[in-house]
Amino acid sequence: MADESWNKAKRIFADAIKIAPAKRLPFLDEACGNDAETRREVESLLNSFDDAGSFMEQPAAHEVADVIQQNKALEAGKRFGHYEIVRQIGAGGMGEVYLAKDTRLERPVAVKILNERFSHNESNLERFVKEAKAASSLNHPNILVIHEIGLSDEANYIVSEFIEGDTLRDVISETSLKLPEILDIAVQIANALAAAHTAKIVHRDIKPENIIVRPDGFVKILDFGLAKLIEQKPIGFEASTVKHNETAKGVILGTVNYMSPEQAKGEKVDARTDVFSFGVLLYEMIGGRTPFEGDSMSETFANLINSEPPPLARFASEVPEELQRIVSKSLRKKKDERYQTMKDLLGDLKDLRENLAFGERLERSHSPDNKNATAVLQATTGDVNQPTNETNSIFTGKIKRSNPLAALAALLLVAIIGLGYYFWSAQKTASNTTEKKSLAVLPFVNASQDPGAEYLSDGVTESIINNLSQLSNLRVMSRNSAFRFKNNQADTRNIAAQLGVETLVTGDIKQLGDKLIINVRLIDASDDSQIWGNQYIKNSADVIAAQYEIAQAVARNLRLKLSTTEQQQIAKRPTENAEAYQLYLRGRFHVFRLTLPEIQQGISYFQQAINLDPNYALAYAGLSDAYRSLALGSELLPTEFLPKAQTAANKAIELDDALSEAHTTLGATLFWQWNWNESENQFKRALELNPNEANVHIFYAHLLSNTGRHAEALAEIKRARELDPLFPFAGALEGQFLLHAGQPDEALDRLRKTFELAPNFWMPHLFAASVYSQKGLFEEAVAEARKARELSPTQTVSVANESYVLAKLGKKAEARTLLNELLKLSETRFVPPVHLAVIYNGLGETDKAFEWLEKGYEQRDPKMAFLKVDPKWNNLRSEPRFVELLQRLRLS
Amino acid sequence: MNETQQITQMLRDWGGGNREALEGLMPLVYDELHRQAANFLRRERSDHTLQATALINETYLKLIDQRDVNWESRTHFFAIAASMMRRILVDYARTKNREKRGGGAIKLTLNEDALVSKERSIDLMALDQALTRLEKHDEQQARIVELRYFSGLTLEETAAALKVSRTTVVNDWAMAKAWLHRELTR
């Protein structure tokens, strides 16, 4: 359309849309006259305008928002060359960083994908590649190893080793570093830089974000040579603009805080620029702020060029003079006045560290109670907002008042880390990769002086077991079996053979002051060799992080392929509150002792844990378990505690529906309340979430057996026993279920094996008594029942059982003596009515038996759950009263 | 000279008639917008409406040296940013189409929200082509579409960016919409 007619149409259209559609025709007649073409065009546009509705009302971004969302990060599982993205672990100015799996070498790697911005200029990239390669070829333990640099049309990327840890930035902002820790980190950085400088490589961008501190205290420096890329001039600008650098606020993505004056001014830089930046870093670690920090970038810049940094003593007291000297020598504005080499600086740092440690040892040996001896070791960073004339006692801190142990811990830490006490043994590939691997985590040894810290070593072990047992291609020995080897001195091959596993995890935990030192070893049981080992030094508060790191490391070193869900599951932390977690562990520790006062103690710990973290699902599950144990201990009223158990279980599920433990405990609680269907649903859900948990199989088998689904029950309990071969409870129950299933001989066989496994365990003897009595061998039954009662004299079930078999044997007087004992007991506390009913049935007093069964029904006696399958009731099965009772119990 | 200042300088040069400056400027603006877009969505995960104005403003603040910039530069910047936004969003649409065809991650779903509000989804690639045709008839209308639709500017902002009256924007926007709608429904 010609311009003129377009403009004409435009004018007419603009006027026409202001007129109501119905009145437009006369207007168009007039406006267009006999210009039919314009008229057609305008009419067509008006029609389109009326039809358009919401067309283009939403900004265009709306149409592609989903794609943008998706593109914001590479998704897990996406392949990138032979790397498979696991998840994004960081994003910065230069690009995004992903944890990925190298599918060829089966190892985790970090992939940094460079923004286009940094990839424009090819010669720049080449220079960067050259330098990165050179830095990597130094093969220095404190320098991140670069595996590959990929330059493709799609993207430019750098693949490096994957380091688990926090940036020094996080470390500085989250924890107060103590002097020995500061020196240790500093020495490692200086070491790496010295090596790089010897190879004529300058980092240029030393700052806390470029330094990773591993959980074990080991330091890695990142991004060698990358700084050059950042400095690259935007396209279209030549060297002639360099003059303007004098007024620069700093390169666009960088911060001026860590720059040397010559760097900020855009002058030529050499290794001494790293000395300066390192000095800034050291200053910040000690003083809690950078030396030239101003309110704005330009102020910082001015300070850097013109002012001397405030003395460190203003922010931290008792900084050793020598350290202050080292810092200020590193921060000289003229590079000729600074340390000329990193090596010199390193030497001074090492000397200082040694002198401090020596002085400490000396003082301690002379006056063990001298509180000041610990002073210098208790460095913490200061609060910069404090008035400067009132020096904080930063390097002394609260520990001055107490705890010489903490000082020792700190000293040990220095020694340990300083010596590079870090053992990576050659990584062996565990045998066949396609087969499901098997592993047992042996109870960690409590290496602390304090036996009270046992809850911690037990708890950490259990948590690692739980974390690992969620992995589908790993068979993990359950807690119950593994804990049989607590404090066991047998050699690892022997233990592995008994447990039927290929690999073992062993470890010990030492609590020193507020530090935990955890040693872990992964052992190939076939030749007793170490596959992997590591030492974790953690603040007590970080115990949760430590155990999931350990679980992840084990999985990694077993070369397990983890699905994305499994990656998430294994990293799942039950709570972020370390104190709550410790209370939870204490709770577990006590509840496992299964006596009334211990369980009550455990409940109190769980409640404290919940008070600290009201969203702590696992603590609610633990609480539920504890209440159920109280209800089933046959001493307290089940109607008081089963509902409590149920409430806690429901709360746990409400907080975390994906928590297998929560569904297990709810299932078990419902089972003992005769809610068979719902109980089964819960067990199924629990197994879906964690198919390798022996406890769930045991409970589920119990439900199946008691409701008469014997074949299924036997399959389930067999599965539990496979997972937990040394757990006598599973063996005992299997005997009982075999009896329920009408296989007394097989039952006896299984029970006998369980006797061997656990000679002092009462339960298999109790069940053996039932088997003999069913076979009519009452003498043997009495012997077994007596044995059970000897081993567990307080269990009313043992008393009732013995009384029953005595009655069957014809020793009615003896039976009545025991009956009277129970009747008397029932006057003062709860005795399960079913137990009394059983005795009356043995004595042939059927009415009495029904009377007590009725009481059992009224009191919701959990043990009524056995009525359908316990052969002791076989004589009454045709009784209408019995039939009717089973109906009420929904067991018919 | 740091990057901010260089970009500001380039804007000024471009405003002064130096076409090469635009060449240098485009990739920088593009990169920054791209990153801002991703950042934006990361922050407002549940909200699918990309607030493009804020986005361009943020990009602007980030890239331009504020002490050394006049209204002129700002107008230029918005014009570039708007055409960049068009390119970025059309690129995304292309990706989306490709993934649909390739049976990739994106399923050809009926957006339930869209059904409820009776919205039709717009094929941005087709719209982009139509817009290029419109540009031949009326460049100002095309710029308005870039600013309004692709960059989400208000009528007032668009008027200010193009230094035209609000009424002009209203009229041109209405006609461009009608014209493009007709092109896309043919």
Interface residues (C-beta under 8 A of the other chain):
Chain A: M1 W6 K10 F13 A14 I17 S44 L45 L46 S48 F49 D51 A52 G53 S54 F55 M56 Q58 P59 A60 A61 H62 E63 V64 A65 D66 V67 I68 Q69 Q70 N71 K72 E75 N115 E116 R117 H120 K233 P234 I235 G236 F237 T241 V242 K243 H244 N245 T247 A248 K249 G250 V251 I252
Chain B: M1 N2 E3 T4 Q5 Q6 I7 M10 E20 A21 E23 G24 P27 L28 D31 R35 A37 A38 L41 R42 R45 H48 T49 L50 A52 M85 R86 L89 Y92 A93 T95 K96 E99 A105 I106 S117 K118 E119 R120 S121 I122 L124 L127 H137 D138 V145 R148 Y149 F150 S151 G152 N171 D172 A174 M175 K177 A178 W179 L180 H181 R182 T185
